[in-house]
Amino acid sequence: MESADILRKKIAYRLTYRGTKELDYVMNRIRVEVLPHLPPDLLPALEDVLQRPEPELTAIVFGHIPLPSDVPAALKASLSGFFIAPTAA
């Protein structure tokens, strides 16, 4: 198992280089404002979210689909200010 520091560095890299300007902006804010304060037990869940395909992650960030149900509530709460809440169709 990776140490929290190593996992935090890997996640910081993934948050910095996403591929689209809009997603990079949102993810960089998460890197700066959320990642340093995230408890170590939530780091693997954040890494799982970041491993989702780019189109799915973009849809989550811009409120087209919700975060998956397997994402812990504490992580959802930490990320909620950065993602647009999905609306009912």
PyMOL Python script that loads the backbone (N, CA, C, O; Angstrom):
from pymol import cmd

cmd.read_pdbstr("""\
ATOM      1  N   MET A   1       0.846  -1.196   0.000  1.00  0.00           N
ATOM      2  CA  MET A   1       0.000   0.000   0.000  1.00  0.00           C
ATOM      3  C   MET A   1       0.882   1.247   0.000  1.00  0.00           C
ATOM      4  O   MET A   1       1.895   1.312   0.695  1.00  0.00           O
ATOM      5  N   GLU A   2       0.475   2.223  -0.788  1.00  0.00           N
ATOM      6  CA  GLU A   2       1.237   3.459  -0.888  1.00  0.00           C
ATOM      7  C   GLU A   2       1.024   4.323   0.355  1.00  0.00           C
ATOM      8  O   GLU A   2      -0.029   4.290   0.992  1.00  0.00           O
ATOM      9  N   SER A   3       2.058   5.091   0.674  1.00  0.00           N
ATOM     10  CA  SER A   3       1.901   6.028   1.774  1.00  0.00           C
ATOM     11  C   SER A   3       0.978   7.163   1.319  1.00  0.00           C
ATOM     12  O   SER A   3       0.810   7.400   0.123  1.00  0.00           O
ATOM     13  N   ALA A   4       0.393   7.847   2.281  1.00  0.00           N
ATOM     14  CA  ALA A   4      -0.518   8.945   1.970  1.00  0.00           C
ATOM     15  C   ALA A   4       0.203  10.050   1.203  1.00  0.00           C
ATOM     16  O   ALA A   4      -0.385  10.670   0.317  1.00  0.00           O
ATOM     17  N   ASP A   5       1.456  10.299   1.529  1.00  0.00           N
ATOM     18  CA  ASP A   5       2.208  11.359   0.847  1.00  0.00           C
ATOM     19  C   ASP A   5       2.421  11.033  -0.627  1.00  0.00           C
ATOM     20  O   ASP A   5       2.266  11.905  -1.482  1.00  0.00           O
ATOM     21  N   ILE A   6       2.773   9.795  -0.927  1.00  0.00           N
ATOM     22  CA  ILE A   6       2.991   9.400  -2.318  1.00  0.00           C
ATOM     23  C   ILE A   6       1.676   9.451  -3.086  1.00  0.00           C
ATOM     24  O   ILE A   6       1.629   9.953  -4.209  1.00  0.00           O
ATOM     25  N   LEU A   7       0.614   8.934  -2.486  1.00  0.00           N
ATOM     26  CA  LEU A   7      -0.688   8.956  -3.141  1.00  0.00           C
ATOM     27  C   LEU A   7      -1.159  10.393  -3.363  1.00  0.00           C
ATOM     28  O   LEU A   7      -1.724  10.703  -4.412  1.00  0.00           O
ATOM     29  N   ARG A   8      -0.933  11.257  -2.400  1.00  0.00           N
ATOM     30  CA  ARG A   8      -1.309  12.668  -2.533  1.00  0.00           C
ATOM     31  C   ARG A   8      -0.563  13.319  -3.715  1.00  0.00           C
ATOM     32  O   ARG A   8      -1.147  14.110  -4.456  1.00  0.00           O
ATOM     33  N   LYS A   9       0.715  12.989  -3.886  1.00  0.00           N
ATOM     34  CA  LYS A   9       1.504  13.531  -5.002  1.00  0.00           C
ATOM     35  C   LYS A   9       0.988  13.008  -6.343  1.00  0.00           C
ATOM     36  O   LYS A   9       0.901  13.768  -7.307  1.00  0.00           O
ATOM     37  N   LYS A  10       0.646  11.728  -6.414  1.00  0.00           N
ATOM     38  CA  LYS A  10       0.101  11.166  -7.651  1.00  0.00           C
ATOM     39  C   LYS A  10      -1.223  11.835  -8.011  1.00  0.00           C
ATOM     40  O   LYS A  10      -1.473  12.163  -9.171  1.00  0.00           O
ATOM     41  N   ILE A  11      -2.057  12.028  -7.009  1.00  0.00           N
ATOM     42  CA  ILE A  11      -3.351  12.666  -7.232  1.00  0.00           C
ATOM     43  C   ILE A  11      -3.149  14.123  -7.661  1.00  0.00           C
ATOM     44  O   ILE A  11      -3.841  14.607  -8.556  1.00  0.00           O
ATOM     45  N   ALA A  12      -2.216  14.812  -7.034  1.00  0.00           N
ATOM     46  CA  ALA A  12      -1.937  16.212  -7.403  1.00  0.00           C
ATOM     47  C   ALA A  12      -1.541  16.304  -8.874  1.00  0.00           C
ATOM     48  O   ALA A  12      -1.960  17.226  -9.574  1.00  0.00           O
ATOM     49  N   TYR A  13      -0.739  15.355  -9.342  1.00  0.00           N
ATOM     50  CA  TYR A  13      -0.341  15.360 -10.750  1.00  0.00           C
ATOM     51  C   TYR A  13      -1.564  15.152 -11.644  1.00  0.00           C
ATOM     52  O   TYR A  13      -1.747  15.874 -12.624  1.00  0.00           O
ATOM     53  N   ARG A  14      -2.396  14.173 -11.310  1.00  0.00           N
ATOM     54  CA  ARG A  14      -3.594  13.893 -12.117  1.00  0.00           C
ATOM     55  C   ARG A  14      -4.566  15.078 -12.109  1.00  0.00           C
ATOM     56  O   ARG A  14      -5.262  15.314 -13.096  1.00  0.00           O
ATOM     57  N   LEU A  15      -4.613  15.808 -11.017  1.00  0.00           N
ATOM     58  CA  LEU A  15      -5.484  16.979 -10.942  1.00  0.00           C
ATOM     59  C   LEU A  15      -4.946  18.138 -11.786  1.00  0.00           C
ATOM     60  O   LEU A  15      -5.713  18.995 -12.225  1.00  0.00           O
ATOM     61  N   THR A  16      -3.648  18.164 -12.011  1.00  0.00           N
ATOM     62  CA  THR A  16      -3.023  19.267 -12.731  1.00  0.00           C
ATOM     63  C   THR A  16      -3.114  19.115 -14.243  1.00  0.00           C
ATOM     64  O   THR A  16      -3.246  20.113 -14.953  1.00  0.00           O
ATOM     65  N   TYR A  17      -3.046  17.909 -14.741  1.00  0.00           N
ATOM     66  CA  TYR A  17      -2.993  17.674 -16.186  1.00  0.00           C
ATOM     67  C   TYR A  17      -4.153  16.790 -16.625  1.00  0.00           C
ATOM     68  O   TYR A  17      -4.036  15.564 -16.647  1.00  0.00           O
ATOM     69  N   ARG A  18      -5.273  17.418 -16.974  1.00  0.00           N
ATOM     70  CA  ARG A  18      -6.459  16.659 -17.367  1.00  0.00           C
ATOM     71  C   ARG A  18      -6.687  16.658 -18.870  1.00  0.00           C
ATOM     72  O   ARG A  18      -7.228  15.686 -19.396  1.00  0.00           O
ATOM     73  N   GLY A  19      -6.299  17.696 -19.570  1.00  0.00           N
ATOM     74  CA  GLY A  19      -6.430  17.678 -21.012  1.00  0.00           C
ATOM     75  C   GLY A  19      -7.267  18.791 -21.606  1.00  0.00           C
ATOM     76  O   GLY A  19      -6.995  19.232 -22.723  1.00  0.00           O
ATOM     77  N   THR A  20      -8.268  19.253 -20.896  1.00  0.00           N
ATOM     78  CA  THR A  20      -9.058  20.370 -21.404  1.00  0.00           C
ATOM     79  C   THR A  20      -8.889  21.554 -20.460  1.00  0.00           C
ATOM     80  O   THR A  20      -8.722  21.389 -19.251  1.00  0.00           O
ATOM     81  N   LYS A  21      -8.934  22.731 -21.027  1.00  0.00           N
ATOM     82  CA  LYS A  21      -8.708  23.946 -20.252  1.00  0.00           C
ATOM     83  C   LYS A  21      -9.716  24.086 -19.103  1.00  0.00           C
ATOM     84  O   LYS A  21      -9.345  24.414 -17.975  1.00  0.00           O
ATOM     85  N   GLU A  22     -10.985  23.834 -19.405  1.00  0.00           N
ATOM     86  CA  GLU A  22     -12.032  23.996 -18.403  1.00  0.00           C
ATOM     87  C   GLU A  22     -11.863  23.001 -17.253  1.00  0.00           C
ATOM     88  O   GLU A  22     -11.974  23.362 -16.082  1.00  0.00           O
ATOM     89  N   LEU A  23     -11.594  21.749 -17.608  1.00  0.00           N
ATOM     90  CA  LEU A  23     -11.415  20.724 -16.589  1.00  0.00           C
ATOM     91  C   LEU A  23     -10.139  20.974 -15.797  1.00  0.00           C
ATOM     92  O   LEU A  23     -10.117  20.777 -14.582  1.00  0.00           O
ATOM     93  N   ASP A  24      -9.075  21.406 -16.472  1.00  0.00           N
ATOM     94  CA  ASP A  24      -7.833  21.738 -15.778  1.00  0.00           C
ATOM     95  C   ASP A  24      -8.068  22.822 -14.729  1.00  0.00           C
ATOM     96  O   ASP A  24      -7.523  22.751 -13.628  1.00  0.00           O
ATOM     97  N   TYR A  25      -8.874  23.819 -15.066  1.00  0.00           N
ATOM     98  CA  TYR A  25      -9.151  24.914 -14.127  1.00  0.00           C
ATOM     99  C   TYR A  25      -9.836  24.393 -12.868  1.00  0.00           C
ATOM    100  O   TYR A  25      -9.410  24.699 -11.755  1.00  0.00           O
ATOM    101  N   VAL A  26     -10.891  23.613 -13.042  1.00  0.00           N
ATOM    102  CA  VAL A  26     -11.642  23.084 -11.895  1.00  0.00           C
ATOM    103  C   VAL A  26     -10.758  22.156 -11.070  1.00  0.00           C
ATOM    104  O   VAL A  26     -10.720  22.255  -9.843  1.00  0.00           O
ATOM    105  N   MET A  27     -10.056  21.266 -11.733  1.00  0.00           N
ATOM    106  CA  MET A  27      -9.231  20.281 -11.026  1.00  0.00           C
ATOM    107  C   MET A  27      -8.067  20.942 -10.298  1.00  0.00           C
ATOM    108  O   MET A  27      -7.671  20.490  -9.223  1.00  0.00           O
ATOM    109  N   ASN A  28      -7.518  22.008 -10.873  1.00  0.00           N
ATOM    110  CA  ASN A  28      -6.442  22.710 -10.172  1.00  0.00           C
ATOM    111  C   ASN A  28      -6.957  23.347  -8.889  1.00  0.00           C
ATOM    112  O   ASN A  28      -6.252  23.370  -7.880  1.00  0.00           O
ATOM    113  N   ARG A  29      -8.173  23.859  -8.922  1.00  0.00           N
ATOM    114  CA  ARG A  29      -8.754  24.417  -7.689  1.00  0.00           C
ATOM    115  C   ARG A  29      -8.916  23.325  -6.633  1.00  0.00           C
ATOM    116  O   ARG A  29      -8.675  23.565  -5.450  1.00  0.00           O
ATOM    117  N   ILE A  30      -9.320  22.135  -7.054  1.00  0.00           N
ATOM    118  CA  ILE A  30      -9.441  21.013  -6.108  1.00  0.00           C
ATOM    119  C   ILE A  30      -8.065  20.657  -5.550  1.00  0.00           C
ATOM    120  O   ILE A  30      -7.922  20.380  -4.359  1.00  0.00           O
ATOM    121  N   ARG A  31      -7.058  20.666  -6.418  1.00  0.00           N
ATOM    122  CA  ARG A  31      -5.688  20.361  -5.972  1.00  0.00           C
ATOM    123  C   ARG A  31      -5.228  21.335  -4.893  1.00  0.00           C
ATOM    124  O   ARG A  31      -4.596  20.936  -3.915  1.00  0.00           O
ATOM    125  N   VAL A  32      -5.547  22.609  -5.076  1.00  0.00           N
ATOM    126  CA  VAL A  32      -5.090  23.640  -4.149  1.00  0.00           C
ATOM    127  C   VAL A  32      -5.951  23.707  -2.886  1.00  0.00           C
ATOM    128  O   VAL A  32      -5.420  23.846  -1.784  1.00  0.00           O
ATOM    129  N   GLU A  33      -7.268  23.609  -3.038  1.00  0.00           N
ATOM    130  CA  GLU A  33      -8.174  23.874  -1.924  1.00  0.00           C
ATOM    131  C   GLU A  33      -8.657  22.633  -1.172  1.00  0.00           C
ATOM    132  O   GLU A  33      -9.016  22.734   0.001  1.00  0.00           O
ATOM    133  N   VAL A  34      -8.675  21.477  -1.816  1.00  0.00           N
ATOM    134  CA  VAL A  34      -9.221  20.279  -1.170  1.00  0.00           C
ATOM    135  C   VAL A  34      -8.137  19.267  -0.817  1.00  0.00           C
ATOM    136  O   VAL A  34      -8.080  18.787   0.315  1.00  0.00           O
ATOM    137  N   LEU A  35      -7.291  18.946  -1.766  1.00  0.00           N
ATOM    138  CA  LEU A  35      -6.320  17.869  -1.586  1.00  0.00           C
ATOM    139  C   LEU A  35      -5.467  17.994  -0.328  1.00  0.00           C
ATOM    140  O   LEU A  35      -5.289  16.992   0.365  1.00  0.00           O
ATOM    141  N   PRO A  36      -4.929  19.168   0.007  1.00  0.00           N
ATOM    142  CA  PRO A  36      -4.085  19.249   1.208  1.00  0.00           C
ATOM    143  C   PRO A  36      -4.830  18.928   2.499  1.00  0.00           C
ATOM    144  O   PRO A  36      -4.213  18.539   3.490  1.00  0.00           O
ATOM    145  N   HIS A  37      -6.152  19.086   2.495  1.00  0.00           N
ATOM    146  CA  HIS A  37      -6.935  18.900   3.718  1.00  0.00           C
ATOM    147  C   HIS A  37      -7.714  17.590   3.737  1.00  0.00           C
ATOM    148  O   HIS A  37      -8.382  17.281   4.723  1.00  0.00           O
ATOM    149  N   LEU A  38      -7.635  16.823   2.662  1.00  0.00           N
ATOM    150  CA  LEU A  38      -8.398  15.585   2.562  1.00  0.00           C
ATOM    151  C   LEU A  38      -7.779  14.516   3.463  1.00  0.00           C
ATOM    152  O   LEU A  38      -6.571  14.286   3.409  1.00  0.00           O
ATOM    153  N   PRO A  39      -8.595  13.865   4.287  1.00  0.00           N
ATOM    154  CA  PRO A  39      -8.066  12.803   5.151  1.00  0.00           C
ATOM    155  C   PRO A  39      -7.480  11.661   4.311  1.00  0.00           C
ATOM    156  O   PRO A  39      -7.996  11.361   3.234  1.00  0.00           O
ATOM    157  N   PRO A  40      -6.420  11.029   4.789  1.00  0.00           N
ATOM    158  CA  PRO A  40      -5.782   9.950   4.039  1.00  0.00           C
ATOM    159  C   PRO A  40      -6.721   8.819   3.626  1.00  0.00           C
ATOM    160  O   PRO A  40      -6.517   8.195   2.585  1.00  0.00           O
ATOM    161  N   ASP A  41      -7.737   8.552   4.424  1.00  0.00           N
ATOM    162  CA  ASP A  41      -8.646   7.447   4.084  1.00  0.00           C
ATOM    163  C   ASP A  41      -9.528   7.758   2.871  1.00  0.00           C
ATOM    164  O   ASP A  41     -10.112   6.843   2.291  1.00  0.00           O
ATOM    165  N   LEU A  42      -9.635   9.035   2.477  1.00  0.00           N
ATOM    166  CA  LEU A  42     -10.433   9.401   1.306  1.00  0.00           C
ATOM    167  C   LEU A  42      -9.600   9.525   0.024  1.00  0.00           C
ATOM    168  O   LEU A  42     -10.157   9.678  -1.063  1.00  0.00           O
ATOM    169  N   LEU A  43      -8.291   9.460   0.147  1.00  0.00           N
ATOM    170  CA  LEU A  43      -7.429   9.599  -1.025  1.00  0.00           C
ATOM    171  C   LEU A  43      -7.673   8.505  -2.078  1.00  0.00           C
ATOM    172  O   LEU A  43      -7.750   8.826  -3.264  1.00  0.00           O
ATOM    173  N   PRO A  44      -7.799   7.229  -1.690  1.00  0.00           N
ATOM    174  CA  PRO A  44      -8.072   6.212  -2.714  1.00  0.00           C
ATOM    175  C   PRO A  44      -9.391   6.456  -3.463  1.00  0.00           C
ATOM    176  O   PRO A  44      -9.477   6.193  -4.663  1.00  0.00           O
ATOM    177  N   ALA A  45     -10.402   6.951  -2.768  1.00  0.00           N
ATOM    178  CA  ALA A  45     -11.687   7.236  -3.426  1.00  0.00           C
ATOM    179  C   ALA A  45     -11.533   8.384  -4.429  1.00  0.00           C
ATOM    180  O   ALA A  45     -12.112   8.338  -5.515  1.00  0.00           O
ATOM    181  N   LEU A  46     -10.760   9.408  -4.074  1.00  0.00           N
ATOM    182  CA  LEU A  46     -10.516  10.506  -5.012  1.00  0.00           C
ATOM    183  C   LEU A  46      -9.725  10.007  -6.219  1.00  0.00           C
ATOM    184  O   LEU A  46     -10.002  10.400  -7.352  1.00  0.00           O
ATOM    185  N   GLU A  47      -8.746   9.146  -5.975  1.00  0.00           N
ATOM    186  CA  GLU A  47      -7.985   8.577  -7.082  1.00  0.00           C
ATOM    187  C   GLU A  47      -8.908   7.792  -8.023  1.00  0.00           C
ATOM    188  O   GLU A  47      -8.760   7.868  -9.243  1.00  0.00           O
ATOM    189  N   ASP A  48      -9.853   7.044  -7.462  1.00  0.00           N
ATOM    190  CA  ASP A  48     -10.820   6.301  -8.285  1.00  0.00           C
ATOM    191  C   ASP A  48     -11.661   7.236  -9.144  1.00  0.00           C
ATOM    192  O   ASP A  48     -11.911   6.949 -10.315  1.00  0.00           O
ATOM    193  N   VAL A  49     -12.097   8.346  -8.572  1.00  0.00           N
ATOM    194  CA  VAL A  49     -12.884   9.321  -9.332  1.00  0.00           C
ATOM    195  C   VAL A  49     -12.049   9.858 -10.502  1.00  0.00           C
ATOM    196  O   VAL A  49     -12.551   9.995 -11.618  1.00  0.00           O
ATOM    197  N   LEU A  50     -10.795  10.156 -10.241  1.00  0.00           N
ATOM    198  CA  LEU A  50      -9.931  10.743 -11.268  1.00  0.00           C
ATOM    199  C   LEU A  50      -9.548   9.756 -12.367  1.00  0.00           C
ATOM    200  O   LEU A  50      -9.097  10.170 -13.434  1.00  0.00           O
ATOM    201  N   GLN A  51      -9.719   8.476 -12.126  1.00  0.00           N
ATOM    202  CA  GLN A  51      -9.397   7.473 -13.142  1.00  0.00           C
ATOM    203  C   GLN A  51     -10.558   7.240 -14.108  1.00  0.00           C
ATOM    204  O   GLN A  51     -10.438   6.441 -15.037  1.00  0.00           O
ATOM    205  N   ARG A  52     -11.648   7.911 -13.902  1.00  0.00           N
ATOM    206  CA  ARG A  52     -12.779   7.768 -14.823  1.00  0.00           C
ATOM    207  C   ARG A  52     -12.418   8.406 -16.164  1.00  0.00           C
ATOM    208  O   ARG A  52     -11.592   9.318 -16.219  1.00  0.00           O
ATOM    209  N   PRO A  53     -13.034   7.929 -17.238  1.00  0.00           N
ATOM    210  CA  PRO A  53     -12.737   8.501 -18.557  1.00  0.00           C
ATOM    211  C   PRO A  53     -13.022  10.006 -18.594  1.00  0.00           C
ATOM    212  O   PRO A  53     -13.924  10.502 -17.919  1.00  0.00           O
ATOM    213  N   GLU A  54     -12.246  10.700 -19.382  1.00  0.00           N
ATOM    214  CA  GLU A  54     -12.355  12.166 -19.476  1.00  0.00           C
ATOM    215  C   GLU A  54     -13.785  12.647 -19.757  1.00  0.00           C
ATOM    216  O   GLU A  54     -14.241  13.574 -19.087  1.00  0.00           O
ATOM    217  N   PRO A  55     -14.512  12.059 -20.714  1.00  0.00           N
ATOM    218  CA  PRO A  55     -15.881  12.533 -20.964  1.00  0.00           C
ATOM    219  C   PRO A  55     -16.799  12.360 -19.744  1.00  0.00           C
ATOM    220  O   PRO A  55     -17.646  13.211 -19.473  1.00  0.00           O
ATOM    221  N   GLU A  56     -16.624  11.267 -19.023  1.00  0.00           N
ATOM    222  CA  GLU A  56     -17.449  11.041 -17.826  1.00  0.00           C
ATOM    223  C   GLU A  56     -17.103  12.047 -16.735  1.00  0.00           C
ATOM    224  O   GLU A  56     -17.997  12.601 -16.095  1.00  0.00           O
ATOM    225  N   LEU A  57     -15.826  12.282 -16.524  1.00  0.00           N
ATOM    226  CA  LEU A  57     -15.402  13.244 -15.502  1.00  0.00           C
ATOM    227  C   LEU A  57     -15.885  14.651 -15.844  1.00  0.00           C
ATOM    228  O   LEU A  57     -16.318  15.394 -14.964  1.00  0.00           O
ATOM    229  N   THR A  58     -15.810  15.009 -17.103  1.00  0.00           N
ATOM    230  CA  THR A  58     -16.313  16.316 -17.539  1.00  0.00           C
ATOM    231  C   THR A  58     -17.819  16.413 -17.283  1.00  0.00           C
ATOM    232  O   THR A  58     -18.302  17.446 -16.819  1.00  0.00           O
ATOM    233  N   ALA A  59     -18.551  15.358 -17.579  1.00  0.00           N
ATOM    234  CA  ALA A  59     -20.003  15.351 -17.349  1.00  0.00           C
ATOM    235  C   ALA A  59     -20.324  15.482 -15.866  1.00  0.00           C
ATOM    236  O   ALA A  59     -21.305  16.128 -15.502  1.00  0.00           O
ATOM    237  N   ILE A  60     -19.512  14.879 -15.011  1.00  0.00           N
ATOM    238  CA  ILE A  60     -19.709  14.996 -13.563  1.00  0.00           C
ATOM    239  C   ILE A  60     -19.468  16.433 -13.115  1.00  0.00           C
ATOM    240  O   ILE A  60     -20.283  17.012 -12.397  1.00  0.00           O
ATOM    241  N   VAL A  61     -18.344  17.006 -13.543  1.00  0.00           N
ATOM    242  CA  VAL A  61     -17.969  18.365 -13.126  1.00  0.00           C
ATOM    243  C   VAL A  61     -19.022  19.387 -13.552  1.00  0.00           C
ATOM    244  O   VAL A  61     -19.345  20.303 -12.795  1.00  0.00           O
ATOM    245  N   PHE A  62     -19.554  19.230 -14.761  1.00  0.00           N
ATOM    246  CA  PHE A  62     -20.493  20.223 -15.274  1.00  0.00           C
ATOM    247  C   PHE A  62     -21.959  19.875 -15.036  1.00  0.00           C
ATOM    248  O   PHE A  62     -22.852  20.490 -15.618  1.00  0.00           O
ATOM    249  N   GLY A  63     -22.198  18.888 -14.179  1.00  0.00           N
ATOM    250  CA  GLY A  63     -23.547  18.616 -13.703  1.00  0.00           C
ATOM    251  C   GLY A  63     -24.442  17.830 -14.626  1.00  0.00           C
ATOM    252  O   GLY A  63     -25.656  17.804 -14.426  1.00  0.00           O
ATOM    253  N   HIS A  64     -23.882  17.190 -15.629  1.00  0.00           N
ATOM    254  CA  HIS A  64     -24.701  16.386 -16.527  1.00  0.00           C
ATOM    255  C   HIS A  64     -25.047  15.034 -15.909  1.00  0.00           C
ATOM    256  O   HIS A  64     -26.105  14.468 -16.181  1.00  0.00           O
ATOM    257  N   ILE A  65     -24.140  14.523 -15.071  1.00  0.00           N
ATOM    258  CA  ILE A  65     -24.392  13.286 -14.332  1.00  0.00           C
ATOM    259  C   ILE A  65     -23.865  13.463 -12.912  1.00  0.00           C
ATOM    260  O   ILE A  65     -22.933  14.239 -12.699  1.00  0.00           O
ATOM    261  N   PRO A  66     -24.442  12.760 -11.933  1.00  0.00           N
ATOM    262  CA  PRO A  66     -23.961  12.885 -10.550  1.00  0.00           C
ATOM    263  C   PRO A  66     -22.688  12.075 -10.325  1.00  0.00           C
ATOM    264  O   PRO A  66     -22.331  11.213 -11.128  1.00  0.00           O
ATOM    265  N   LEU A  67     -22.021  12.369  -9.228  1.00  0.00           N
ATOM    266  CA  LEU A  67     -20.918  11.515  -8.813  1.00  0.00           C
ATOM    267  C   LEU A  67     -21.473  10.115  -8.590  1.00  0.00           C
ATOM    268  O   LEU A  67     -22.602   9.974  -8.120  1.00  0.00           O
ATOM    269  N   PRO A  68     -20.717   9.091  -8.911  1.00  0.00           N
ATOM    270  CA  PRO A  68     -21.211   7.728  -8.712  1.00  0.00           C
ATOM    271  C   PRO A  68     -21.587   7.461  -7.256  1.00  0.00           C
ATOM    272  O   PRO A  68     -21.041   8.075  -6.340  1.00  0.00           O
ATOM    273  N   SER A  69     -22.504   6.558  -7.061  1.00  0.00           N
ATOM    274  CA  SER A  69     -23.014   6.269  -5.711  1.00  0.00           C
ATOM    275  C   SER A  69     -21.960   5.629  -4.813  1.00  0.00           C
ATOM    276  O   SER A  69     -22.099   5.660  -3.591  1.00  0.00           O
ATOM    277  N   ASP A  70     -20.905   5.047  -5.395  1.00  0.00           N
ATOM    278  CA  ASP A  70     -19.874   4.416  -4.569  1.00  0.00           C
ATOM    279  C   ASP A  70     -18.862   5.414  -3.999  1.00  0.00           C
ATOM    280  O   ASP A  70     -17.976   5.023  -3.240  1.00  0.00           O
ATOM    281  N   VAL A  71     -18.982   6.681  -4.350  1.00  0.00           N
ATOM    282  CA  VAL A  71     -18.088   7.713  -3.814  1.00  0.00           C
ATOM    283  C   VAL A  71     -18.554   8.033  -2.388  1.00  0.00           C
ATOM    284  O   VAL A  71     -19.729   8.332  -2.177  1.00  0.00           O
ATOM    285  N   PRO A  72     -17.643   7.973  -1.410  1.00  0.00           N
ATOM    286  CA  PRO A  72     -18.024   8.250  -0.017  1.00  0.00           C
ATOM    287  C   PRO A  72     -18.648   9.640   0.148  1.00  0.00           C
ATOM    288  O   PRO A  72     -18.257  10.600  -0.517  1.00  0.00           O
ATOM    289  N   ALA A  73     -19.616   9.717   1.040  1.00  0.00           N
ATOM    290  CA  ALA A  73     -20.331  10.972   1.294  1.00  0.00           C
ATOM    291  C   ALA A  73     -19.376  12.096   1.705  1.00  0.00           C
ATOM    292  O   ALA A  73     -19.567  13.245   1.308  1.00  0.00           O
ATOM    293  N   ALA A  74     -18.365  11.776   2.484  1.00  0.00           N
ATOM    294  CA  ALA A  74     -17.410  12.806   2.927  1.00  0.00           C
ATOM    295  C   ALA A  74     -16.644  13.390   1.745  1.00  0.00           C
ATOM    296  O   ALA A  74     -16.354  14.586   1.723  1.00  0.00           O
ATOM    297  N   LEU A  75     -16.316  12.550   0.762  1.00  0.00           N
ATOM    298  CA  LEU A  75     -15.624  13.051  -0.429  1.00  0.00           C
ATOM    299  C   LEU A  75     -16.577  13.874  -1.282  1.00  0.00           C
ATOM    300  O   LEU A  75     -16.194  14.916  -1.814  1.00  0.00           O
ATOM    301  N   LYS A  76     -17.812  13.414  -1.415  1.00  0.00           N
ATOM    302  CA  LYS A  76     -18.813  14.186  -2.159  1.00  0.00           C
ATOM    303  C   LYS A  76     -18.970  15.572  -1.543  1.00  0.00           C
ATOM    304  O   LYS A  76     -19.069  16.568  -2.259  1.00  0.00           O
ATOM    305  N   ALA A  77     -18.993  15.630  -0.222  1.00  0.00           N
ATOM    306  CA  ALA A  77     -19.137  16.922   0.462  1.00  0.00           C
ATOM    307  C   ALA A  77     -17.929  17.822   0.188  1.00  0.00           C
ATOM    308  O   ALA A  77     -18.083  19.027  -0.009  1.00  0.00           O
ATOM    309  N   SER A  78     -16.736  17.239   0.176  1.00  0.00           N
ATOM    310  CA  SER A  78     -15.522  18.021  -0.083  1.00  0.00           C
ATOM    311  C   SER A  78     -15.488  18.569  -1.504  1.00  0.00           C
ATOM    312  O   SER A  78     -14.947  19.648  -1.744  1.00  0.00           O
ATOM    313  N   LEU A  79     -16.065  17.827  -2.445  1.00  0.00           N
ATOM    314  CA  LEU A  79     -16.026  18.219  -3.849  1.00  0.00           C
ATOM    315  C   LEU A  79     -17.237  19.023  -4.297  1.00  0.00           C
ATOM    316  O   LEU A  79     -17.228  19.607  -5.381  1.00  0.00           O
ATOM    317  N   SER A  80     -18.264  19.058  -3.484  1.00  0.00           N
ATOM    318  CA  SER A  80     -19.540  19.641  -3.916  1.00  0.00           C
ATOM    319  C   SER A  80     -19.434  21.104  -4.340  1.00  0.00           C
ATOM    320  O   SER A  80     -20.181  21.527  -5.223  1.00  0.00           O
ATOM    321  N   GLY A  81     -18.570  21.866  -3.770  1.00  0.00           N
ATOM    322  CA  GLY A  81     -18.432  23.266  -4.134  1.00  0.00           C
ATOM    323  C   GLY A  81     -17.738  23.493  -5.469  1.00  0.00           C
ATOM    324  O   GLY A  81     -17.705  24.616  -5.972  1.00  0.00           O
ATOM    325  N   PHE A  82     -17.188  22.437  -6.038  1.00  0.00           N
ATOM    326  CA  PHE A  82     -16.439  22.558  -7.291  1.00  0.00           C
ATOM    327  C   PHE A  82     -17.199  21.995  -8.479  1.00  0.00           C
ATOM    328  O   PHE A  82     -16.846  22.270  -9.626  1.00  0.00           O
ATOM    329  N   PHE A  83     -18.237  21.213  -8.220  1.00  0.00           N
ATOM    330  CA  PHE A  83     -19.003  20.588  -9.282  1.00  0.00           C
ATOM    331  C   PHE A  83     -20.383  21.216  -9.339  1.00  0.00           C
ATOM    332  O   PHE A  83     -20.943  21.582  -8.306  1.00  0.00           O
ATOM    333  N   ILE A  84     -20.928  21.341 -10.522  1.00  0.00           N
ATOM    334  CA  ILE A  84     -22.287  21.825 -10.675  1.00  0.00           C
ATOM    335  C   ILE A  84     -23.221  20.679 -10.314  1.00  0.00           C
ATOM    336  O   ILE A  84     -23.049  19.561 -10.800  1.00  0.00           O
ATOM    337  N   ALA A  85     -24.190  20.943  -9.480  1.00  0.00           N
ATOM    338  CA  ALA A  85     -25.115  19.885  -9.060  1.00  0.00           C
ATOM    339  C   ALA A  85     -25.994  19.473 -10.235  1.00  0.00           C
ATOM    340  O   ALA A  85     -26.536  20.324 -10.940  1.00  0.00           O
ATOM    341  N   PRO A  86     -26.134  18.154 -10.444  1.00  0.00           N
ATOM    342  CA  PRO A  86     -27.013  17.709 -11.539  1.00  0.00           C
ATOM    343  C   PRO A  86     -28.452  18.109 -11.274  1.00  0.00           C
ATOM    344  O   PRO A  86     -28.910  18.127 -10.132  1.00  0.00           O
ATOM    345  N   THR A  87     -29.150  18.428 -12.342  1.00  0.00           N
ATOM    346  CA  THR A  87     -30.572  18.769 -12.215  1.00  0.00           C
ATOM    347  C   THR A  87     -31.399  17.658 -12.817  1.00  0.00           C
ATOM    348  O   THR A  87     -30.942  16.934 -13.701  1.00  0.00           O
ATOM    349  N   ALA A  88     -32.608  17.530 -12.338  1.00  0.00           N
ATOM    350  CA  ALA A  88     -33.515  16.511 -12.865  1.00  0.00           C
ATOM    351  C   ALA A  88     -33.926  16.908 -14.285  1.00  0.00           C
ATOM    352  O   ALA A  88     -34.162  18.077 -14.587  1.00  0.00           O
ATOM    353  N   ALA A  89     -33.999  15.897 -15.130  1.00  0.00           N
ATOM    354  CA  ALA A  89     -34.384  16.183 -16.528  1.00  0.00           C
ATOM    355  C   ALA A  89     -35.869  16.326 -16.685  1.00  0.00           C
ATOM    356  O   ALA A  89     -36.353  16.567 -17.791  1.00  0.00           O
TER     357      ALA A  89
END
""", "prot")
cmd.dss("prot")
cmd.show_as("cartoon", "prot")
cmd.util.cbc("prot")
cmd.orient("prot")
